[in-house]
Amino acid sequence: MDFESNSWIGERLCYYPRLFGGVMLTAALLGVSTSYFTGISVPTLPHLLPNLSILRKKKRGKKRIRVYMDGCFDLMHYGHANAIRQAKALGDELVVGVVSDEEIVANKGPPVLCMEERLALVSGLKWVDEVIANAPYAITEDFMNRLFNEHKIDYIIHGDDPCLLPDGTDAYALAKQAGRYKQIKRTEGVSSTDIVGRILSSAKSISQDSTKASLPGDDNMNGVYAEEKMAKIDQISRFLPTSRRIVQFSNGKGPGPNARVVYIDGAFDLFHAGHVEILRSARQLGDFLLVGVYTDQTISELRGHQYPLMNLHERSLSVLACRYVDEVIIGAPWEVTQDMVTTFNISVVVHGTVSERNSSTGERHDPYAVPKNMGIFRVIESPKDITTTSVAQRIIANHEIYVKRNAKKEASEKKYYAEKQYVSGD
């Protein structure tokens, strides 16, 4: 047999993969049979595949880009979620650093949420692949090298708003100097400072209501309504919701024909770690998690006119950003009806053991009467006892500290808005 022709076969194997498979299978069979019966040998595999390295290179494909973003993520809101969504869009894998409690105290003042709660919130976002706990507030040279070498980070991401250290220097200066920095657009209309302001405003309104309630006479009522109106004005959100933003946060997929659809509803105001954990528990009961978010009016009737702290669209985006949520009903009714169960093909309706309402609003009829009669209602243990009110109380209890902190932050935010320029893409 003339084996010089084998080089012609090797050069063309990448163009004829099926022919290659057939030739190799035949060669292997012939090698076994001839060596066993006649002692005749055939050429070894390396001689037949001189250009196999070309095939290996093609299989490796493009390198995955890893990006890093850090933050305090205190009082998590849809602005944080949108920043993380934008960061993920700049790479294939997103690593998020959560700044330590000690670093936040040193640079900004005391955080409202502890590290454990902030980690739960960040880990619960659908765009996050990895989390680094206790990250530094500033990107130091040592930490930057650790990101590049240990975590294989390609780029460090931050918003277009300045992040300054107490000495006035840029926290991301080293990343910029290294040419490994990318910028995203800040989400307008919300910040942790803004939310703290809403909570303080709400507390002030409650205090004023208590005082005025003790005063006799109808002449005071106009003053009460005026104060209530002013409190609402202080809490008005500057967020401008768009259909595009909802699409950006949505999974864009419905349940399959045989999917087990789980439904849970609530206010989901001031989205916190307790919300994340109850949504995780609910999602484990089926294939598709549908979440109903109550209207602002429903929440005000249940908890008092100072609530909700976040409006319907803000709360809906926060829920939709959670990795355990598949779909949201924006402005869900208080009562779960037969028509809802049929329309959304709901298999089970769940409710946690931790919830809150203002007892002074009176009792309503049972909103879960229909699913209970159908035998599809289930109470699940709430993994955490955190509530919107308990989080707000942390700020109210340290009123003076947060008033001073907010005054400083509000000044820097006003400066940002006065000097900001349009940044394309989000």
C-alpha positions in Angstrom: 0.0 0.0 0.0 1.3 3.5 -0.9 1.0 5.6 2.3 2.2 8.9 0.6 -1.4 9.6 -0.3 -2.2 9.9 3.5 -0.8 13.5 3.5 -3.4 14.5 0.9 -6.1 13.0 3.2 -4.8 14.9 6.2 -4.8 18.2 4.5 -8.4 17.9 3.6 -9.8 16.3 6.8 -11.1 19.6 8.1 -13.2 19.9 5.0 -14.6 16.4 5.0 -15.4 15.6 8.6 -17.8 12.7 7.7 -15.2 11.2 5.4 -12.6 11.5 8.1 -14.8 9.7 10.6 -15.4 6.8 8.1 -11.7 6.6 7.3 -10.7 6.5 10.9 -13.3 3.9 11.9 -12.2 1.7 8.9 -8.6 2.2 9.8 -9.2 1.2 13.4 -11.1 -2.0 12.4 -8.5 -2.9 9.9 -5.7 -2.3 12.4 -7.3 -4.6 14.9 -8.3 -7.3 12.4 -5.0 -7.4 10.4 -2.7 -7.3 13.4 -4.7 -10.0 15.1 -4.9 -12.4 12.1 -2.0 -11.5 9.8 0.4 -9.4 11.8 0.1 -6.5 9.3 0.2 -3.1 10.9 -1.3 0.2 9.8 0.0 3.7 10.3 -0.6 5.2 13.8 -3.0 8.1 14.4 -0.5 10.9 14.5 0.6 10.1 10.9 -3.0 10.3 9.7 -3.7 13.6 11.5 -0.9 16.1 10.9 -3.3 19.1 11.0 -5.5 18.2 14.0 -4.3 21.3 15.8 -6.3 23.4 13.3 -9.5 21.7 14.5 -8.6 22.3 18.1 -8.1 26.0 17.6 -11.5 26.3 16.0 -13.2 24.6 18.9 -11.8 27.0 21.5 -13.9 29.9 20.3 -13.9 33.5 21.7 -12.7 34.3 25.2 -15.5 35.2 27.7 -15.3 38.7 29.0 -15.5 39.1 32.8 -16.5 42.4 34.2 -16.6 43.8 37.8 -18.8 46.3 39.5 -19.0 47.2 43.1 -21.2 49.2 45.4 -22.7 49.6 48.9 -26.2 48.5 47.6 -27.8 49.9 50.7 -31.6 50.1 50.4 -31.6 48.2 47.1 -33.7 49.8 44.5 -34.4 49.5 40.7 -31.5 52.0 40.1 -29.0 49.5 41.5 -30.6 46.7 39.5 -30.4 48.7 36.3 -26.8 49.6 36.9 -26.0 45.9 37.3 -28.0 45.1 34.2 -26.0 47.6 32.2 -22.7 46.2 33.6 -23.6 42.7 32.6 -24.3 43.9 29.0 -20.7 44.9 28.8 -19.4 41.4 29.3 -20.3 37.7 29.5 -19.9 37.2 33.2 -20.5 39.8 36.0 -18.8 39.7 39.3 -20.2 42.1 41.9 -18.3 43.4 44.9 -20.4 44.4 48.0 -18.6 47.0 50.1 -18.0 46.1 53.8 -20.0 47.7 56.6 -16.7 49.2 58.0 -15.8 50.8 54.7 -19.3 52.3 54.3 -19.1 53.8 57.8 -15.7 55.3 57.1 -16.7 56.8 53.7 -20.4 57.5 53.9 -21.8 57.0 57.3 -23.7 54.0 58.8 -25.5 51.6 56.4 -29.1 50.8 56.9 -28.7 47.2 55.9 -26.1 44.8 57.2 -23.7 42.9 55.0 -25.8 39.7 55.1 -28.9 41.6 53.9 -27.1 43.4 51.2 -25.5 40.2 50.0 -28.9 38.5 49.8 -30.2 41.4 47.7 -27.3 41.5 45.3 -27.2 37.7 44.9 -30.9 37.7 44.1 -30.5 39.8 41.0 -30.9 37.9 37.7 -27.8 39.4 36.1 -25.2 38.6 38.8 -22.9 35.6 38.3 -20.6 35.9 41.3 -20.4 38.0 44.4 -17.3 39.2 46.4 -18.2 40.1 50.0 -16.4 42.8 52.0 -15.0 44.6 48.9 -13.1 47.8 49.5 -14.8 51.2 48.8 -11.8 52.4 46.7 -10.1 50.3 44.0 -6.6 50.0 45.5 -3.6 48.7 43.5 -3.6 45.5 45.5 -7.3 44.8 45.1 -7.1 45.7 41.4 -4.3 43.2 40.8 -6.4 40.6 42.7 -9.3 41.3 40.4 -7.2 40.9 37.3 -5.2 37.9 38.5 -7.4 35.8 40.8 -10.8 36.7 39.4 -9.7 37.1 35.8 -11.5 40.5 35.5 -11.2 42.3 32.1 -12.9 45.5 33.0 -14.1 47.5 36.0 -17.5 49.2 35.7 -19.0 52.3 37.3 -21.7 54.8 36.6 -21.2 58.3 35.1 -21.8 59.9 38.5 -18.5 60.7 40.4 -17.5 58.4 43.3 -15.2 60.4 45.5 -13.2 59.4 48.6 -13.2 61.6 51.7 -10.0 63.3 50.5 -11.8 64.3 47.2 -9.9 61.8 44.9 -11.5 59.5 42.4 -12.2 56.0 43.8 -11.7 54.5 40.3 -8.6 56.5 39.3 -6.2 53.4 39.1 -8.6 51.4 37.0 -8.9 54.4 34.6 -5.1 54.7 34.4 -4.8 51.0 33.7 -7.2 51.3 30.7 -9.5 48.7 32.2 -12.4 51.0 33.1 -15.8 51.3 31.5 -18.7 53.6 32.3 -22.4 53.1 32.3 -25.4 55.5 32.6 -26.8 56.4 36.0 -30.5 55.6 36.4 -32.4 58.8 36.9 -35.0 59.5 39.6 -33.8 57.4 42.5 -31.0 57.0 44.9 -30.5 55.6 48.4 -30.4 59.2 49.6 -33.8 59.8 48.0 -35.3 56.8 49.7 -34.0 57.8 53.1 -35.5 61.2 52.5 -38.9 59.6 51.8 -38.7 57.5 55.0 -37.8 60.6 57.1 -40.7 62.5 55.4 -43.1 59.6 56.2 -42.0 59.6 59.8 -42.6 63.3 60.1 -46.0 63.0 58.6 -47.0 60.2 61.1 -45.8 62.4 64.0 -47.8 65.3 62.8 -50.9 63.2 62.4 -50.6 62.0 66.0 -50.3 65.5 67.3 -53.2 66.8 65.2 -55.4 63.9 66.1 -55.4 65.0 69.8 -56.5 68.5 68.9 -60.3 69.2 69.1 -62.5 71.0 66.6 -63.2 70.7 62.9 -61.2 73.9 62.1 -58.0 71.9 62.3 -59.0 69.5 59.5 -57.9 71.8 56.7 -54.5 71.9 58.3 -54.4 68.1 58.6 -55.2 67.7 54.9 -52.7 70.3 53.9 -49.9 68.6 55.9 -50.8 65.2 54.4 -50.7 66.7 50.9 -47.2 68.2 51.6 -46.0 64.9 53.0 -47.1 63.2 49.8 -45.3 65.9 47.7 -42.1 65.3 49.6 -42.3 61.6 48.7 -43.1 62.0 45.0 -40.8 59.9 42.9 -38.9 61.5 40.0 -38.8 58.2 38.1 -40.1 58.3 34.6 -41.2 54.8 33.7 -41.0 53.6 30.1 -42.1 50.5 28.3 -38.5 49.9 27.2 -37.3 49.7 30.8 -39.9 47.0 31.6 -38.8 45.0 28.6 -35.1 45.3 29.7 -36.0 43.8 33.1 -38.3 41.2 31.8 -37.4 37.6 31.0 -39.7 37.8 27.9 -40.9 34.2 28.4 -44.2 32.8 29.4 -44.9 29.5 31.2 -45.0 26.3 29.2 -48.3 24.4 28.5 -47.7 22.0 31.4 -45.9 24.4 33.7 -46.8 24.5 37.4 -47.5 28.3 37.9 -47.0 29.6 41.5 -48.7 32.9 42.4 -47.7 35.2 45.3 -48.8 38.8 45.8 -47.9 41.7 48.1 -46.8 45.3 48.3 -43.0 44.6 48.0 -42.3 48.1 49.2 -38.7 49.1 50.0 -37.5 45.8 48.4 -35.4 43.9 51.0 -33.8 40.6 51.9 -37.1 39.2 53.3 -38.7 39.7 49.9 -35.9 37.9 48.1 -36.0 34.9 50.4 -39.8 34.5 50.3 -39.7 34.7 46.5 -37.0 32.0 46.4 -39.2 29.7 48.6 -42.2 30.3 46.4 -40.3 29.6 43.2 -39.2 26.2 44.5 -42.8 25.1 44.6 -43.2 25.2 40.8 -41.9 25.9 37.3 -43.0 29.5 36.9 -43.3 32.3 39.5 -46.0 34.9 38.9 -45.9 37.9 41.3 -48.8 40.3 41.9 -47.7 43.8 43.0 -50.5 45.8 44.7 -51.5 49.3 43.5 -50.5 52.4 45.5 -54.1 52.9 46.5 -54.4 49.4 48.0 -51.3 49.8 50.1 -52.4 53.2 51.3 -55.7 51.7 52.4 -53.9 48.8 54.2 -51.0 50.7 55.8 -51.9 54.4 56.0 -51.5 57.3 53.6 -47.7 57.5 54.3 -47.3 54.3 52.3 -46.1 53.1 49.9 -42.6 54.6 50.0 -42.0 53.4 46.4 -44.6 53.8 43.7 -46.1 51.0 41.7 -43.6 51.1 38.8 -40.6 51.3 41.1 -41.8 48.3 43.1 -42.6 46.3 40.0 -39.1 46.8 38.6 -37.5 45.8 41.8 -39.5 42.6 41.9 -38.9 41.9 38.2 -35.2 42.2 38.7 -35.2 39.3 41.1 -33.8 36.1 39.6 -36.6 33.9 41.1 -39.4 35.9 39.4 -40.7 35.0 35.9 -43.5 37.5 35.5 -45.2 40.4 37.3 -48.8 41.6 37.4 -48.4 45.4 37.7 -51.2 46.6 39.9 -52.6 43.3 41.0 -56.0 43.2 42.7 -56.3 42.7 46.4 -58.5 39.6 45.9 -57.4 36.5 44.0 -60.4 35.7 41.8 -61.5 32.6 39.9 -60.9 34.5 36.6 -57.3 35.2 37.6 -56.6 31.6 38.4 -58.1 30.6 35.0 -56.4 33.3 33.0 -52.9 32.7 34.3 -53.3 28.9 34.7 -52.3 29.2 38.4 -51.6 25.9 40.1 -50.9 27.1 43.6 -51.4 30.4 45.5 -48.9 31.0 48.3 -48.6 33.5 51.2 -45.8 34.0 53.7 -46.2 34.0 57.5 -44.7 37.5 57.8 -46.8 40.4 56.5 -47.9 43.8 57.7 -50.9 46.0 57.7 -52.2 48.9 59.7 -54.8 47.6 62.2 -56.6 50.9 62.2 -57.7 50.4 58.6 -60.2 47.7 59.6 -60.6 44.2 58.4 -61.3 43.3 54.8 -62.7 40.1 53.5 -60.3 37.2 52.9 -58.5 37.9 49.6 -57.6 34.2 49.4 -61.1 32.8 49.8 -61.3 31.5 46.2 -58.0 29.6 46.1 -58.7 28.2 49.6 -62.1 26.8 48.3 -60.3 25.4 45.3 -57.7 23.7 47.5 -54.8 25.4 45.9 -53.8 27.8 48.7 -50.7 27.2 50.7 -49.0 29.2 53.6 -45.2 29.0 53.5 -42.9 29.9 56.3 -41.2 33.3 55.7 -37.4 32.7 55.9 -36.8 36.2 57.4 -38.8 38.4 59.7 -37.7 41.7 58.0 -40.5 44.0 57.0 -40.7 47.4 55.2 -41.6 49.0 58.6 -38.7 47.4 60.4 -36.2 48.7 57.9 -37.7 52.2 58.0 -37.6 52.1 61.8 -33.8 51.7 61.7 -33.6 55.0 60.0 -36.1 56.7 62.2 -34.3 55.4 65.3 -31.1 57.1 64.1 -33.0 60.2 62.8 -30.3 62.8 63.5 -27.5 60.7 61.9 -29.4 60.2 58.7 -30.6 63.8 58.5 -27.0 65.0 58.6 -25.8 62.3 56.1 -28.7 63.1 53.7 -27.9 66.8 53.8 -24.4 66.2 52.7 -25.4 63.6 50.0 -28.3 65.8 48.7 -25.8 68.7 48.1 -23.5 66.4 46.0 -26.5 65.0 44.1 -27.7 68.5 43.3 -24.3 69.4 42.0 -24.3 66.2 39.9 -27.6 67.0 38.3 -26.5 70.6 37.6 -23.4 69.5 35.8 -24.5 66.3 34.2 -24.4 65.7 30.5 -26.2 63.2 28.3 -24.6 59.8 28.2 -25.8 57.6 25.4 -26.9 54.0 25.9 -28.4 52.2 28.8 
